[in-house]
Structures are given as structure tokens and as C-alpha cells.
């Protein structure tokens, strides 16, 4: 089963990525967030290469794109950031309120 591991992304980013994947797959599959991963309800066969291309396009469109890396590992596409400290600057952790200044 093809999955996208997006556990290092915030919940809002996960939802945005799932929406972008569903749009890019044009009705052939629906992307759903489940336990920090995106899974697919396939109506017709989708390829890992196609999903990888769509994930990379989503990440490339972000203003903080250099902080993210996308790789393929078996039947899973993994989205992560090589610098967790840089990723955490300016963004709150899901479930925690950001301090007000």
C-alpha cells in the first residue's frame, strides 16, 4: 500500500498536502490523513513515481522549501526536514499555543 509519511509536518500542512495530492490525482484516488501518514483510496491504479512528483511539487511551492526533503523508500514517500531546529522556528507545534510577544 502506497503511503506518504508526513509526520514531521504540522497537521495543517498534512491536510494541505493531502488536498494537493487529491487534486493532482484528478479523481483517480483520494488522499486521506491517517496517523501522520497520507494513505490513498484508489479508484484506479496510481504509481509511486506520480505521487513522488506531486509531493515534490507541493514542497517546491512552499516559501520554506529548502528546509524540506522528499525521498522514496519502498512503498512509502517520506517528507522530512534535514534541520529540525530551523523547521521549528516561527511555527508552533500542533496542540501547543505559540507564545505571544
N, C-alpha and C positions, 0 to 999 in steps of 0.2 A: 504494500500500500504506500503510495507516494504521500509524503508529508513535508511541511516546511517548519523547521524548528526556529521559532522566533521568540524564544524565552527571554532573551536579553532586551527585547523591545518593550516599551510601555504598552498597556492594554489598548490605548487609543491608536498607537502605531500598528498593533496587530490587527485591529479592526480595519484600519485604512489599507493595509497590505492585503487582507482578505478581500476587501471590496475591489481593489485594483486587479487582483488575480481573477475574481469572478467576471469582471468587465472584460479583461483581456482574453478570457477563455470563451467569450461570446456564446454563452448558453450551452456549451458542451460539458461544463462542470460548474459546481457552486463551491466556493471556498468557505470553510467554516472554522472558527477558532474553537479549539478544544484543548484544555490543559496546556496552555502556552505553545501549542503547535497548531498549524493550519492543516486541516485534512480536507479531502475533496469528495464531494458527492458527484460521481461521474455519470453523465448521461451518455457519453461516448468516450472512447479512449483518448487520454491526454498523455503527452510524453514528458519525461523529466527535463529534457532539454528546453521544451517550451516553457515549463514552469520556471526553470532557472533563468531563462531570458526575461520573463516577466518580472521576477523578483529583482534581478539586476537593474532593470529599467526603473522600477519603483524606487530603489535605493539611490540610483543615479540622479533622480529628480529631487532629492532632498538637499537642502542647503548644507546639512552636516554629513553629506555622503562620504567624505574621506574617513569618517570615523567608523564606517561600517564595512564589513567584508562578507561576501556571499560565496559559499562553496557547496559542492555536491559531494555527498557521502553515501554511496549505495542508493537506496530508495528515499533518501532524505536530502533536502536542500537546507543548509544551515545559514542563518543570518546572525552574525555576531560583530562585535566591535573589538578591534585589537587593543584599544586603550580604554578600559572600564572607567578610569578616573575622568577622562575627557568626556565620555558619554554621560556621566552623572552631573557634570557642571551645567547648571542652568535648567535642569529638568528634574522634576520631582519623581520619587519612586511611587509606583502605584500603591494606593492605600495610605500614603503618608502626605500630610499637608506640607507645602513648601513654606519655609519661614518668611515672614514679611519683614521688609526693611524700610 
